[in-house]
Amino acid sequence: MQIIERITRERNSESDNQTILQNICFDKLKVNPLPNSKSEIWRMASKPKLESFLNFKSSNEFYEPIIPNELDTNNVLRIIIGENKKVCITQKEWGINELEEKEIINLISQKLIDSDTTKNWSDLLNHYLTNKNNILGLKITGKVIPHIEIISNSKTNLFNSKTLILKIEKDTSVDISQINLGDLNCSLSTSSYLFIGENAHVNHGIISYGKNKSYMINSLNIIQYKNSEYNLGSLQFNFNFARLEINIDQIEGNAKTNIKGMQITKDNEQIATYAKIKFNGPNGYLDQLNKSLAKDRSHSVFEGIIIVPQIAQKTDASQLSRNLLLSNHAKIDTKPQLEIIADDVKCMHGATISQLNENELFYMRSRGLTLEEASKLQLRSYYQEIISFIPISEDRWDLLALLLNNPE
C-alpha cells in the first residue's frame, strides 16, 4: 500500500513542504496509519478493497476533469478544486470570497487535534495528503446567489485528495452541488466542512460517480447553528469501493436537517454510507432517508446513528433505510440506530429490504412492455425520490439517464 508506506517512511512531521494541517495529521497517523477494522464504522469495509484504495501514488497535480455539458455561466458558478483560480466576487446582495489560510486553520485544526485515529481516519488521511493547492476555503454571504458547483476529480493510476471548507454566514441562502468524479483505476479522497450560520439555508447535493476500478472515500462534516436549515441530497455509484461519512452537529439545537441519499452497487462493488447526527440543544429536527440498490455480487452498507443527549429536549428525528436487493448473490447491511438520553423527544428509525414488485412487473408486461422496460420504469420511480432532492441542473447532469443507462 503506497500511501501507508509513505506514512511509515516519514521520520518526523517537521518539513518545510508540509502545512500545519499536514503536520497535525501526520503526528496522528504515524501512530495508527490504518483504522481499527474491529470498530463499528470499519468492520464492514472490505479489507482488499481498502488496500487497493491506498495502493496508488499520491499526486497533488491538477488534472482537467471530463465534464459532460457546457456551463451556463449566467446561472452557475463552477469551481474545480486544484485549478488555482482566485475566487473573489462581491455583489450588492451577495459575496463569495476565499478564506485565508489562517482562517482555515482556525476553523478545523482543533477538530483534527482532538480527532480519533479510527473514527476520523478519513479526514486525517485526507489532510495529510492534501497540499495548499487542493484546499478550497470559501466564505459565502447573502441571498440570490448563483448556484455553486464544486468539482473534485481523480486521475488514472493516481491517488488524488481534495479539501473543501465553506463558511456560510448568518442569514445566507445558497444552493451548492458537489461533484466527485473518479477516473479509471484510481483513488479520490475528499473532506468537506460546512459551517452554517444562524438563520442560514443551504441546499447541498453530493454526486459521486466513477469508472472501472475507481475508489473513493468522502467525509462530510456539518456544523449547524441555531435556526439554520441544511438539506442534503447524495448519490454514489460506479465505484469499486466507496464510502460517504456524514457527521452533522446541531451545536445549539433549534435547527433543521433533511437528508435523502442513495447508493447503487453492481458487479462486486462495495459502497457504504455512515451517518452520525448529534443534537446539542433543544428543538432539533431531522428527517433522513437512505436508499440502497444492490445487484450481481455487490455489497451495500448503511449505518446511521442519532445521538440525543439530555440537553436536546423536544428533538424530532427520523432515520429510515429502504433498500432494493436485485440478486440472490448481492448483500445489503443496514443498521439505523438511536442513542437517546433526553426524555421528551419524538424519535424513530427503521429499515426495509425488498425486491422489485412482481405484480407491477406482471401488469406492465401484460400491457406490452418487456421485462427490461418494466424494470426500468420501477427503478425510475425508486431513483426519482432522491434525485429530485439534489439541487442540480438536469441539462448539465442528467442523473436519471446516467443511472438508467448504467451498464450492468
N, C-alpha and C positions, 0 to 999 in steps of 0.2 A: 504494500500500500504506500504509494509515493508520498501522499500527504502526511501520513503518520511518521514515515521515515524522516521527513523534513523536520517535524517537531522534535523527534528524539535526537536528531543530529545536532540541533542548535545547543550551544553550551550555555548561553545566557540570553536574557531579553534586552540587553543594552546594545542597541545598534543605531547608528546614525540614519539608517534607511527605514527604521520602523517608527510608526506613530505611537503616541501614548496608549491608544486603544489596543494596538497590536501587542505592545509590551504587557499590558494588563492581562490579556487573554493568553499570551504565551506562558506567563507565570502559572496560570491555572492548568493549561493543557499539558505542560511538561510533567505534571504530577499524575494526571489521568488523561492520556491522549485519546482514549476511547470511552464512550458512555458505558455504564454498567448494564449488561444485557439482561440482568435479572430484574431491573427496575420496571415499574408498571408501564412507563411510556416507551420502553425499548424492547420489552420481552417478545413482542410480535414481529419485530423487524427482522427481515431475512439477513442472516449474517453474510452469506456470499454476496448478496446484492449491496449491502452496506460496504463491504470490502471493495467491490467494483466501483462504487461511488467515489471511494477515496483513492483509487488507483490510476489517477491521471496527473499529468504535470500541471501545477498551478500556474496560471497566467493572469496578469493584470493589463494586458494589451487590449486595445479596443478593436472589436470586430463588428462591422456593419451588419445588423440583422436583416433577414429577409422578411419584409412586411408585405402583406397581401394586397393592400389597396392604397391609392394615393390619399394624402391628407387634405382635408378641407380646413385650411389654416384660419378661416374666419370663425369656426365653431370649436376648434380643438387646439389645445397646446400640447404638442408631443415632445417628450424629453426622453432621450436614450441615455441611461446611466453609463458613464465612461466616455461619452462623446466629447466631454470637456468644453461644452458651450456654456457661456455665462448666462444665468437666468436672473434677470433683474427687470421686472415690469411693474410700473406704478401707474395706475389709472385713477380716475376720480372716485370710483366706487369700490375698487379692489386693488390688491397688490400681491405679487409673488416675488420673493427675493431670497437669495441664497443665505443660509446660515453660515456664520463664521466658524472656523474650526474650533475655537474656544467654546462657542455656544453648543456645538455638537457634543464636545467632551463633557460639558456641564450637564447636558440632558441625559446621557446614557452611561457615563463612566462608573457612577456609584452602583448602578444596577449590575454592571459586569463584575465589579469588585465583590459584590455580595452574592454573586451567582453560584449555583451548584454545578459541578462539572458534568453531572448526568442530566439533570433537569434542564439546564441551559446550555448544554453542549453545542447545539446547533448554532446559537449566537456566538459562543466563544470561538468556534472554528471559523465562522464567517469573518469576524472582526480580526482574527489573527492573520487571515489570508488576504484581506482586502486593503489595498493601499488608498491613498487620498483621492486618486483619480476616479475610483469606483465607489466613492461615498457621495451621495447626493443629499444635502440638507436644505429644506425649504421652509420659509415662513410664509403662511398663506393667510390673507385677511380680506374681509369684505364680502360682498354678495354680487350676484350676476357675473360670476367668474366663468370664463370658458371652461369647457370640460378638459380636465388634465389627464393626459395619457402618458404613463411612465413605463418604459420598456427595459427589461433586463434580458440578456441573452448569453448563451454559451457557444463555444466553437468546437468543432470536431477534434477529438483526441486531446482536449484540454479540460482543466478544471477552472471555471470562472466564478468569481464571487462578487456580489454587489450588495451595497447597504443603502437603505433609504430612511431618512428621518424627516418627518413632516410635523411642524409646529403650527397647528391650526388655531388661530386666535379667537378670542371671545366674539360671539355673535356672527361668526363666519358661516357661510353656506356654500358647499362645494361638492362636485362630483369628480371622483378620481377612478380611473381604470389603470390597473397594474397588470402588464402583460409579461409573462415569463416564457421565453422561447428556448427550448432545448434543441440543439443541433444533433446530428448523427454521432453516436458513440462518444458522449462527453458528459460532464457533470456541471451543475449550476447550484450555487449556494446563494440564497438571498435572506437578508434580515431586514425587517421593516419595523419602524416605530412611528405611531401616530399619537400625538399629544393633542387631545381635542378639548378646546377651551369651553368655558361656561356659555350655555345657550347656542353653541355651535351645532351645525347639522352637516353630517358627512355621509354621502353615499359612496361606497367603496366596492369596486369589483376587482377580483383577482382571477385571472385566466392563465392557467399554466398548461402548455401542451408541447410535447416534444416529438422526436423522431425515433427511429430504430436505435435501441440501446442508449437512450437518454436517461440520465439520473438527476434527481433534484431533491434538495431539502429547503423548505421555505418556512421561515419563522416570522410570525406576525405578533407584534406587541402593541396593545392599545391601552392608553391611559385616558379615561373619560372623567371630566369634571362635571359638576352638578348642572342639571338641566340641559345636558348635551344629548344628542341623538346620533347613534352610529349604526348604519345599515351596511352589512357585508354580504355580497354575493360571490361565491367562489366556484371554480370549476377546474378539475385536474384530469388529464387524460393523455394517453400516448407516451407514458414513461415506463421504462423497465422497472424503475424504483423511484417512488416519490413520496414525500410526506409534507403535510401542511400542519404546522404547530401554531395554534391560536391561543394567545394569552391576553385576556381582557380584564382590566381592573377598573371598576367604578369606584374611584377613590373617595368620593363623598356621598355616594348614593344619589337619589333623585335624578337618575339618568336612564336612558332608554337604549337598548341594544336589540337589533334584529339581525339574525344570521340565516342565510339559506345557502347550503353548499352541496356539491355533488362531485363524486369521483367515479370514473369509469375504467374498468380493467378488462384486458383480454390477454390471449396467449398465456404466458406465465408471469405477467406483470404483478407487482405489488404496489398499491397506492394506499396511503393512510392519511387520516385526519385526526389530530389530537386537539381537543378544545378544553381550556380551563377558564372559567368565568368566575370572578370573585367580586362580591358586593361588600364594600367597606363603608356603607352608610344606608340609611333607611330609604324606602320607596323606590328601590331599583326595579328595573323591568328587563326581562329577557324573553325573546321568542326565537328558538333555534330549531331548524330542521336540517338534518343531514341525510343525503341520499347516496346510496352506493349501487352500482350495477356491475356484476361480475360474470364473465363468461369464460369459456375454454378451461384452462387450468390456473386461472388468475386468483389473486388474493386481495380482498379489500378489507380495510380496518377502519373502524371509528371508535374512539374512546373520548368521552366527554365527562367533565365534572363541573358541577355548580357548587360554589362554596358560599354559604350564608352564615356568617358569624353572628354573635349576639347583637351587635350594633346595627345589623341590617334588618330591622323590623319592617313589616309591610312590603317585603320583597315579593314580586310576582314573576316567577321564572318557569319556563317550559323548555325541555330539551328532548327532541324526538329524532329517532333514527328509522328511516324507511328504506328498505333495500329490495333489489331485484336480483335473484340468482338464476342465471340463464344456462347453467350447465351443471351436470351431476358431479363434475370434477372441480368446479370453482369453489371458492371458500369465502365466506363473509364473517368477520368477527366484529361484533358491535357491543358496546358497553357504556351506555349513558348512566351517570351516577349523580347522586345528591349527597352533599355533606352539610347538614343543617344544624345549627345550634339555636338560632333565633326561634321563638315560639309563635310569633304572629306573622306567618308567611303563607303564600299560596304557591307551591312548587310542584311540578310534575315532571316525569320522564318516562320514556317508553321506547320500544323497538319492535319492528316487524321485519320479517324476511319472507318474501313471496316470489311467485313466478308470473309470467305474462298470463293474463286472463284467458283461459281456454275457451270459455263461452263466447267472449267477444271475438276471439280469433275465428271461431267456427262461424259466427254470424257474418263477419266481414268476408270470409272465404265463400260463404253461400251467396254473397252478392257479387261475386266475380273477382275478388282480389286474390292475388297469390299469397302464399304464406309469408313471403318476404315483405310484400307490400302491407299486409295486415300487421305484421310485427312492427314495422317502421311507424305505422300510424299510432300504435300503442306507445311506442317509445317516444314519439314526438310529444305526446301529452305528458309523459313522465319527465322529459327534459325541460319542457316549456316552463313549468312552475319555477325552476331555478334560473333558467336563462333570462326570463322576464324581469328578474330581480337584480340582474347585473347591469350596472349603468355603463352601457357601451353601445356604440352606434352599429346597427346591423349592416349598413352599407360598407363599413370598413372591416368588421369582424362578424361574419355570419356564423355564429356559433352553432346554430341548429343544423345548418348544412354541413359544417365540419363534423359534427357528431354522427349525423345520419349517413354520411358518406365515408365515415371512418372505416377503413378496410378491416375485415375480420382477421 
